[in-house]
Amino acid sequence: MKALRYGRPAALLAAGALVLTACGTDNATGTNPDPAGNSASAGASVTGTLTGAGASSQQAAMTAWKAGFEEMYPEAQVQYSPDGSGAGREAFLSEGVQFAGSDSYLDDKEYAASKEICGPEGALNIPAYVSPIAVAFNLPGIDSLKLDANTIASIFNGDIKKWNDKAIASQNPDVDLPDLPITVVHRSDDSGTTENFVDYLSVAAPQAWPYEVSGNWPSDIVAESAQGTSGVVATTSSTKGAITYSDASAVGDLGKAKVKVGEEYVELNAEAASKAVEAATPVEGRSDQDMSLDLKRDTTESGAYPIVLVSYHIYCSEYENQQTADLVKAFGSYAISEKGQQDAAKSAGNAPISDNLRQQAQKAIDSISATS
């Protein structure tokens, strides 16, 4: 395994992005108990700076995790640059950061590449954040609409061009829909949120959305673009008639769609998102400790909201030295602990991971080792 170095990708942490830092103290920390009551960091002196980059959807949660972690471990600090999931994975695989935040797990090619820097078991994709993706719109006086998958896909592919189109009106007979053009707003960066959203469209409405599932928006669909979660929300908020997709915690006062699942329309909330995640299955071909999940986008389970993302923390299964391994394990354990999940939920409004996922995640984090 190669040593993590801090070259070009690490510059992402210092320029043009939010960098989460804090000052520590000059005193030794001694020992700190693991926040989840496990042995991942018990008896270890947790010191140093943990560097990460990735999903902008994690920004609010990461702020809470950073504060809570640094309160527990005063000699440790966390730096995280919310440059997008793709940028985070690239920085991690280029050894510019020690972990990545990503709204999609490493694909097969990325996972194979991770074995070059993380040892024979490769990287670990650990669920740390669950959130519904909102279909959010700017229609003054309208805060909710009912939409099925085909209608959502037809709006985003440009086939439905006005808000009073019969496909929308027929599902919302009691809503006074305006004769207003629809402006689609999408992410300009390589985004895990995009990948999760188009994955839903491709599975739930394959006839209306025949495009490849990717973190990049289809180039032949004419629409407005903006950088990051904050960018698409800001553009939609300032554009009457606009619609976008975004981590639900970030949409503010924008209207939100209820999505048709089976015979009912499901409102996005933490419980509905958790139901969708519980129906997921493990990705094949990964290490025993990896927790990459395939989500069932066409679920008909009552009360499940299928446009959901699982945002991961991506760690190496091996680090070059024990200090880094202890730092990673302590942070990872805190983030998935009940306290860490509650802290994040208060800040970001995400759905905490289930007890079952937490137990699996802790086992995976406990398996992280050092080569020296």
Secondary structure, DSSP 4 states (H G I P E B T S, - for coil): -PPP--SGGGGGGTSSS--------SS-------TTSSSSSTTS---EEEEEEE-GGGHHHHHHHHHHHHHH-TTEEEEEE---HHHHHHHHHTTSSSEEEESS---HHHHHHHHHHH-TT-EEEEEEEEEEEEEEE-BTTB-EEEE-HHHHHHHHTTS--BTT-HHHHTT-TTS---S-B-EEEEESS--HHHHHHHHHHHHH-TTT--SPP-SS--TTS--EEESHHHHHHHHHHTSTTEEEEEEGGG-TTSEEEEEEETTEEE---HHHHHHHHHT-EEPTTS-TT---EE--TT---TT---SEEEEEEEEESEESSHHHHHHHHHHHHHHHSHHHHHHHHHHH-PBPPPHHHHHHHHHHHHT-EE--
